[in-house]
Amino acid sequence: TSTHQKETWFVSSNGSEIYQKILTLGNHFSAIAQDGEIVQQRTNNGQEANYYQGGWELFQEDNLWTQVQKVGEEALELLTAAECPNTRTNLVLAPDQMMLQIHESIGHPLEIDRILGDERNYAGGSFVTKDDFGKLEYGSPLLNITFDPTVTGEFASYGFDDTGAIATKEYIIKNGILQRGLGSLESQTRANLPGVACARACSWNRPPIDRMANLNLEPGNATFEEIIAGIEHGIYMESNRSWSIDDQRYKFQFGCEYAKLIENGKLTKTLRNPNYRATTPEFWHSLIQVGDNSNWQIYGAPHCGKGEPNQMIFVGHGSPVCAFANVEVFGGG
């Protein structure tokens, strides 16, 4: 468990004087099970996902010890689970994996400074171009992504970015269509594109650059039970274990800790070593179901790196359970 308090003063020659104080807390626990050459790890929602704004009251959850017990039991369960099959099928992702999916294949490729070429020698570029804004069909019409630093308790909420721009909720992708980029005042001027208040610095001795803050997938209207019931065959995956994506944020391969086979609208046997791969446009166009508020969850990532000299920054992602059609999945111990 870790807790941090950050206080900032922003003072500019145009008369701005902004004070912000942010208190954050994160917790992480895991269990490793081994049976001969088989080794499996289970965590609480993936590596360092449970980060939020608030104090120690966030740690004293009523179901904390229930979660700890579940993590241990599922690590043991994975030792005797079947390997994830190699196939194309319907894929259902839990919010703790959607966090990573949004971060890598929507957040980073839509940073305007990256699109302008500023990050190519270090963090890479993007398959998105300046001409794509306002017309690119980034995903299916069910895809609605917001930049929203106003969500209470989410890890990267704030009132102003580090250039003094007022932070407001804005649609980045609406009904599948790319609307605006992740770029603050300087990048908006350079690219002549609409953006958001997202210039952030990790410390006083670093320049503010375009960063994600809270980047969320807005809820739809399906319960978790309805999503599973509507799938004849598929695989449900939880908790990120590994990730790989090219420097244009186009082709990716992600692995999860824990999976369940979906057969005739029901979760059946447990699967271990589940992975999936796709290209970013193919994947988001295959979105067929978006969960509702009952399964929408927020998580935080404390170590997003970018820039030279490097800046580690914290970001937040909220998402419901989502279902995707005809995705390539595979196993591998």
N, C-alpha and C positions, 0 to 999 in steps of 0.2 A: 504494500500500500504506500502511496506517495501523495503528498499534498504540497501545493505551491500557492504563493500569493504574489501577484504582480501589480505594481502601481506605476502608472505612467502619467506624465504631464506633457501635453502638446501645446507649445507656444509658438506663434508665428508672427511675422511682421505685419500681417493684415489685421491683427487684433484678436485672433483666435487664442483661446486659453481653455484647454480641455483636460480634465482629470478623469482617469478611469482606474478602478481597482477591481481586479479579478481574482477570485479564489477558486482553485480547482482541486479535485481529488480523483485519484484513480486506484483501482485495485486489480490484482491479477493472482490467480492461483491455478495450478495444473496438477495432473497426475500422470505418471508414466508407468505403464504395465509391460511386463516382458515375459514371454514364454519361449525359451530357447532363442531362436533367431528372429522371432516375431516381436517387434517393439511398437507399441502404440501410445500416443499421447493425447490426452483430452484436457481442454482448458475451459475457462468460463468465457465463452464467446470468441475464442481466438486470442492471439497474442496481443495483449495490452489494448483491448477494445473498450473496457469499462472505465472511461474517463469522462468526467462531467464537471460543470461549474457548481460549486457548493462546498460545504465543509464536512466535518466528520459524521454528520447526520446521514450522509449518503452511504457510509460504510455500514451503519447499523440497520441493515435491511432485515425485515422480519423473516425472510426465507434464506438468509445467508448460509446457514448450516445445511439446509436442504440442497442448495446449489453445490456446496462442497461435496456432499455425499453423492450427488448425481454425477459429478465430474469423475469421481473415483470409480463408481460403478460402471460408467460408460467406457472408461479406459479398459477395464477388465472385459467388458462385453465385446470390445473390438478385437480382442485376441482370438476369439473363435468365430468372428464374423466372416462371411464370404467376401472375396475380392469384388470390387466394383467391376461390372462387365464392360467390355469394349463395344460400344454400340452408338447409334443415334436414337435419341428418345426425348420425351418431355422432361424438362429440368425445372425443379422448384427450389428456389434459394431462400434460406432464412435471412432475416434482416442483418444478422452479424456477418454474413458473407456478402450481402448486397452492399454493405459499407465499403468493402474493398473493391467491388465491381464498379461502384459509382466513382470512387476515388481515382482509380487508375484509368478507366476508359471513358469517363466524362469530365472529371475535374481537371486533370493534367492537360488533356488535349485542347481544352477551351481556355487556357491561360493565354491572354493576348500577347504578352511579351514572348512567350514560347512560339506563338504563331508568327511573330515578327522576326524570329530567329535569334533572340537574345540567349537562349538556353541550349542551343544545339551542341556546343562543345562539351557540355556537362550533363544536363538532364534530358537533352534531346529536343526534337521539334514536335510537329503535329501533322496529322493527315488533313486537318481542317485548314481552310484558307480564308482570307478576308472576305472573299466573294460569297462564301457559304452562308453568312449570317442573314437571317430573314427568309431563307428559302430552302436550306438543306433539310431533308427529311432524315433526322438523326436516328429516329426509331419509329416504332408503331405509334398510332394515335393515342395509345394508353400512357405514353411516356411524358410525364410532367416533372421537370426538375426545377427547383427554386434555390436561389442563393438567399439565405435567411439568417442573418446574425441577430435576429430579434427573439429567437426561441429560448424561453426561460430554461436554464439548466443545461442547454447543449454546450458542448465543449468550446466552441469558437464563437460565442455570442459577444457582441460589443456594440457600443453606440456610435463610434466613429472609427474610421481606419487610421493608419499612422501618417496620413497626409491631411487629416482633419475632415475628410469627406464623410457625410452623414450616412450611416449604414441603414439600408432599407431592404425589405423583401422584394425580390425581383425574379421573374420567370426567366430562366436560362433556356429551357426547352419547354415549349407549350404544345400539347397535342401532337408531339413528335417532331415539331419544327424548331430548328435552332433560332433563338431570338437574340441573344446577346452574349458577350464574352466575359470571362473572368479577368477584368482589367480595370484599374482605377483611373484617376483623372489623366495622368501622363500618358498611359497606354491608349486611352480613349482618344486623346488628341492626336497621337502619332498614327493610329490606325484608322481614324475617323469611323469608329465603331461604338455602339452602345455598350456600356459595361456596368460595373458595380463598385461599391466601396470596399476594395479588397487589397489595397496596398498595405503590406504588413512587414514589420521588421522584428527579428528575434531579440534585438538588444539595441541600446543607444548607439553603438558603434557600427551598425549595419544600415544600409539604405533600405527603405521600404520598397518591396517588389510585389508583383502580382502573385497572390496566394489564394488558395481556397480558404473559406471559413466554414460556415455551416452550409453544406451542399446536400439538399434533401430530395428524395423522390416522394412526391405527394401521394397520399393514400387514394385508393380507388374504392370499390364497393363490395369486395368479396371477403368473406371470412376465410380463415385457414381451412376449416372443414369443407367449405364449398369448393375451394381451389383443389384440394386433394380428391374430393368426390367426383370432380369433373375430369379426372385423368384416368384413362384406362391402363396405361403403362407409362412409368416414368421413374425418376429418382429424385429424392429430396435430400439436399445437402445443407450442413451447418458448419460454421466456424472455419475461417480461413487458416490454412496450414502453409501454403506456399503460393508464390505468384511470379509470373514472368510476362513481360509485355515489351514489344519492340520500341525503338526510340521515336517512332512516329505515333505511338499509342494506337496502333491499328490491329496487330495480331497478338493474341494473348493466350496464356495457359495458366489456369488457377487450380489449386488443390485444396480440399477441405478435410477436416478431421473426421467427420461422422456423417453417415448417410443411411437412408432407409429406402428400400424398394417400394414403389407404388404399383399396386396391382388391383385392377378393377375398382378404383376409387378408394383404396385403403392402403395405409402404411403397413408393410409386412416385415420382411426380415432386414436385419442390420447389415450394412455394407461397409467395408473398410477401404482406405486408400482411394477415395473418390476424387476424380479430376474431371475438368471439362476444358474445351478449347474452342475458339471461334475468332472471327474478326469483329471489331467494334460495331460497324454498321450491320453486319449479319445478325449479331447477337441482339442488339436493341430492336431491330425490326421483327425479331421472333417473339417479342413480349406479347403474351396472350392473356394474362391475368394479373391484376394488381390488387393486393390485399387492402383491407379497410383500416380504420383507426384502431380496431381491436387488436391488430397484430403489427401496428406501426411502432417501431422502436428506434431510439437514438443511441449512437455509440460515438466514441472519440478516438482519435489517433494522435499520440503525442510526438511522433518523430517523423514528420514529413520533411524531407530534405530538398533544398533547391538553392541555386545561386552560388556565385563565387565572389568573395568567400562564402562558404556554406552557411545556410541558415536553417536550423531545425525549428519547425513551427507546429502548433497544434491545430487540428481541424476536427470538425464534427460532421457526422452523416446520419440522417434519419431515413428509414425506409420501411415499408411493409414487406410481407412475404410476396414474392413475385414468381410467376410461372413463364417458361419459355418453351417454344416448340422446336422439335427437330434439332437438338443440340448434340454435338459429339462429346460423349463422355468416355472415360477410360480409367482403368485401375493401374496397379503397379506398386508392389511392395517396396 
